[in-house]
Amino acid sequence: GELAAEKSNAAAVPTGSEEDDEILLILAEQLGQMVISGLVPGYRALTILPILEKLAGVEETVVRDKAVESMNSVIPLLMVKGQSVKGKEEEEARQICVRSAPGLLLALVKQMAGADWFTAKISSCAVLPCVYQFFNGLKGTALVSTSENGMG
């Protein structure tokens, strides 16, 4: 289960050469563009965020920055609570997004802020304002204290 997912995520994000960095940069950009353009609706974009999270933790600054930019573009599109969609399957996907997005975003920021490497910690700071806007009231306050604890 989870170990297999970790292995596939690790394999999906190669590290090392300049060519790899160029591929990762294109990947970080295109993943965000798929959602922004509407090719992938916002309520189906939850699966893209873990990949962007991995890219936001790589050593190469331009890749990291592009991944953060894509994350910050995708996160507002997850706000689909009042959105109407066509078809039963699409409605189920929208409802799953409404239920799952807050927890996923909170876990994402916690994981990035608590990462071993500074690269993910820096990226968590860059994503935090966008994630904070997603939340309101108590959840937003809890998010800030989580980030402050993770950065210590």
Secondary structure per residue as TSV (DSSP state, phi and psi in degrees):
chain	resnum	aa	ss	phi	psi
A	1	G	-	360.0	-94.0
A	2	E	H	-68.4	-37.3
A	3	L	H	-63.4	-40.7
A	4	A	H	-63.7	-40.3
A	5	A	H	-64.2	-41.5
A	6	E	H	-62.2	-43.5
A	7	K	H	-63.2	-42.3
A	8	S	H	-69.2	-37.2
A	9	N	H	-65.5	-41.7
A	10	A	H	-64.7	-39.5
A	11	A	H	-70.1	-28.2
A	12	A	H	-74.0	-17.6
A	13	V	S	-119.9	88.0
A	14	P	-	-69.8	158.9
A	15	T	-	-133.3	150.1
A	16	G	S	135.9	-94.0
A	17	S	S	-75.8	167.0
A	18	E	H	-62.5	-36.9
A	19	E	H	-62.8	-41.7
A	20	D	H	-60.3	-43.3
A	21	D	H	-62.3	-38.7
A	22	E	H	-65.0	-42.1
A	23	I	H	-64.0	-43.9
A	24	L	H	-63.5	-37.7
A	25	L	H	-62.8	-46.1
A	26	I	H	-63.2	-42.3
A	27	L	H	-60.9	-47.0
A	28	A	H	-60.1	-39.6
A	29	E	H	-71.4	-47.9
A	30	Q	H	-69.2	-33.1
A	31	L	H	-60.2	-43.5
A	32	G	H	-66.9	-41.5
A	33	Q	H	-63.5	-33.7
A	34	M	H	-59.2	-36.1
A	35	V	H	-83.8	-44.8
A	36	I	H	-59.0	-40.7
A	37	S	T	-74.9	-14.9
A	38	G	T	93.9	-2.9
A	39	L	S	-58.0	-42.5
A	40	V	S	-113.0	116.6
A	41	P	-	-63.9	151.5
A	42	G	G	-52.6	-38.6
A	43	Y	G	-71.8	-8.3
A	44	R	G	-108.7	10.6
A	45	A	-	-91.1	-3.1
A	46	L	G	-58.0	-35.6
A	47	T	G	-71.7	-16.8
A	48	I	G	-79.7	-30.7
A	49	L	H	-60.7	-41.4
A	50	P	H	-61.6	-33.7
A	51	I	H	-68.6	-45.1
A	52	L	H	-63.2	-34.5
A	53	E	H	-60.1	-45.5
A	54	K	H	-61.1	-43.8
A	55	L	H	-65.8	-31.5
A	56	A	T	-72.4	-8.1
A	57	G	T	-107.0	2.7
A	58	V	S	-75.7	163.8
A	59	E	S	-72.1	-36.9
A	60	E	-	-68.3	119.0
A	61	T	H	-59.8	-43.6
A	62	V	H	-65.1	-35.0
A	63	V	H	-67.3	-47.6
A	64	R	H	-58.7	-46.9
A	65	D	H	-62.6	-41.3
A	66	K	H	-68.2	-38.4
A	67	A	H	-62.8	-42.8
A	68	V	H	-64.4	-43.3
A	69	E	H	-58.9	-44.8
A	70	S	H	-64.5	-43.0
A	71	M	H	-60.0	-44.1
A	72	N	H	-67.9	-22.0
A	73	S	H	-83.4	-33.8
A	74	V	H	-79.7	-40.3
A	75	I	G	-54.4	-46.6
A	76	P	G	-62.5	-26.3
A	77	L	G	-76.9	-6.6
A	78	L	G	-80.5	-12.1
A	79	M	-	-79.5	87.7
A	80	V	-	-119.9	20.2
A	81	K	T	-55.6	-47.6
A	82	G	T	-97.1	3.8
A	83	Q	-	-71.7	139.8
A	84	S	-	-102.0	141.0
A	85	V	-	-130.9	162.1
A	86	K	S	-100.7	133.3
A	87	G	S	95.5	148.5
A	88	K	H	-64.9	-43.9
A	89	E	H	-63.9	-40.6
A	90	E	H	-67.2	-38.1
A	91	E	H	-65.6	-40.0
A	92	E	H	-62.8	-42.2
A	93	A	H	-63.7	-39.2
A	94	R	H	-64.5	-43.6
A	95	Q	H	-65.7	-38.4
A	96	I	H	-61.8	-41.3
A	97	C	H	-63.3	-44.9
A	98	V	H	-59.0	-42.1
A	99	R	H	-75.0	-38.5
A	100	S	H	-92.1	-30.0
A	101	A	H	-55.8	-48.2
A	102	P	H	-57.5	-47.5
A	103	G	H	-64.8	-40.3
A	104	L	H	-64.6	-43.9
A	105	L	H	-65.0	-41.3
A	106	L	H	-63.8	-45.1
A	107	A	H	-63.5	-38.2
A	108	L	H	-61.1	-49.5
A	109	V	H	-66.6	-40.8
A	110	K	H	-60.2	-45.8
A	111	Q	H	-64.3	-44.0
A	112	M	H	-65.6	-44.0
A	113	A	H	-67.2	-29.9
A	114	G	T	-95.1	7.6
A	115	A	-	-66.0	157.9
A	116	D	S	-69.3	-35.4
A	117	W	S	-94.8	144.0
A	118	F	H	-64.3	-26.2
A	119	T	H	-59.8	-45.3
A	120	A	H	-69.0	-35.9
A	121	K	H	-63.4	-42.9
A	122	I	H	-61.7	-44.9
A	123	S	H	-63.3	-35.8
A	124	S	H	-62.2	-37.4
A	125	C	H	-64.7	-36.1
A	126	A	H	-75.4	-25.6
A	127	V	H	-90.1	-25.2
A	128	L	H	-52.9	-46.3
A	129	P	H	-59.2	-39.6
A	130	C	H	-68.0	-42.3
A	131	V	H	-66.3	-40.2
A	132	Y	H	-59.3	-41.0
A	133	Q	H	-62.5	-28.7
A	134	F	H	-67.1	-30.4
A	135	F	-	-96.8	164.3
A	136	N	-	-138.5	159.3
A	137	G	H	55.6	-128.4
A	138	L	H	-60.9	-42.6
A	139	K	H	-62.0	-40.5
A	140	G	H	-62.7	-41.7
A	141	T	H	-64.0	-41.7
A	142	A	H	-63.8	-34.8
A	143	L	H	-65.0	-43.9
A	144	V	H	-63.7	-44.1
A	145	S	H	-66.3	-32.7
A	146	T	H	-63.7	-45.1
A	147	S	H	-66.0	-41.7
A	148	E	H	-62.3	-40.4
A	149	N	H	-66.3	-39.0
A	150	G	H	-70.1	-24.4
A	151	M	H	-88.1	-11.1
A	152	G	-	-72.7	360.0
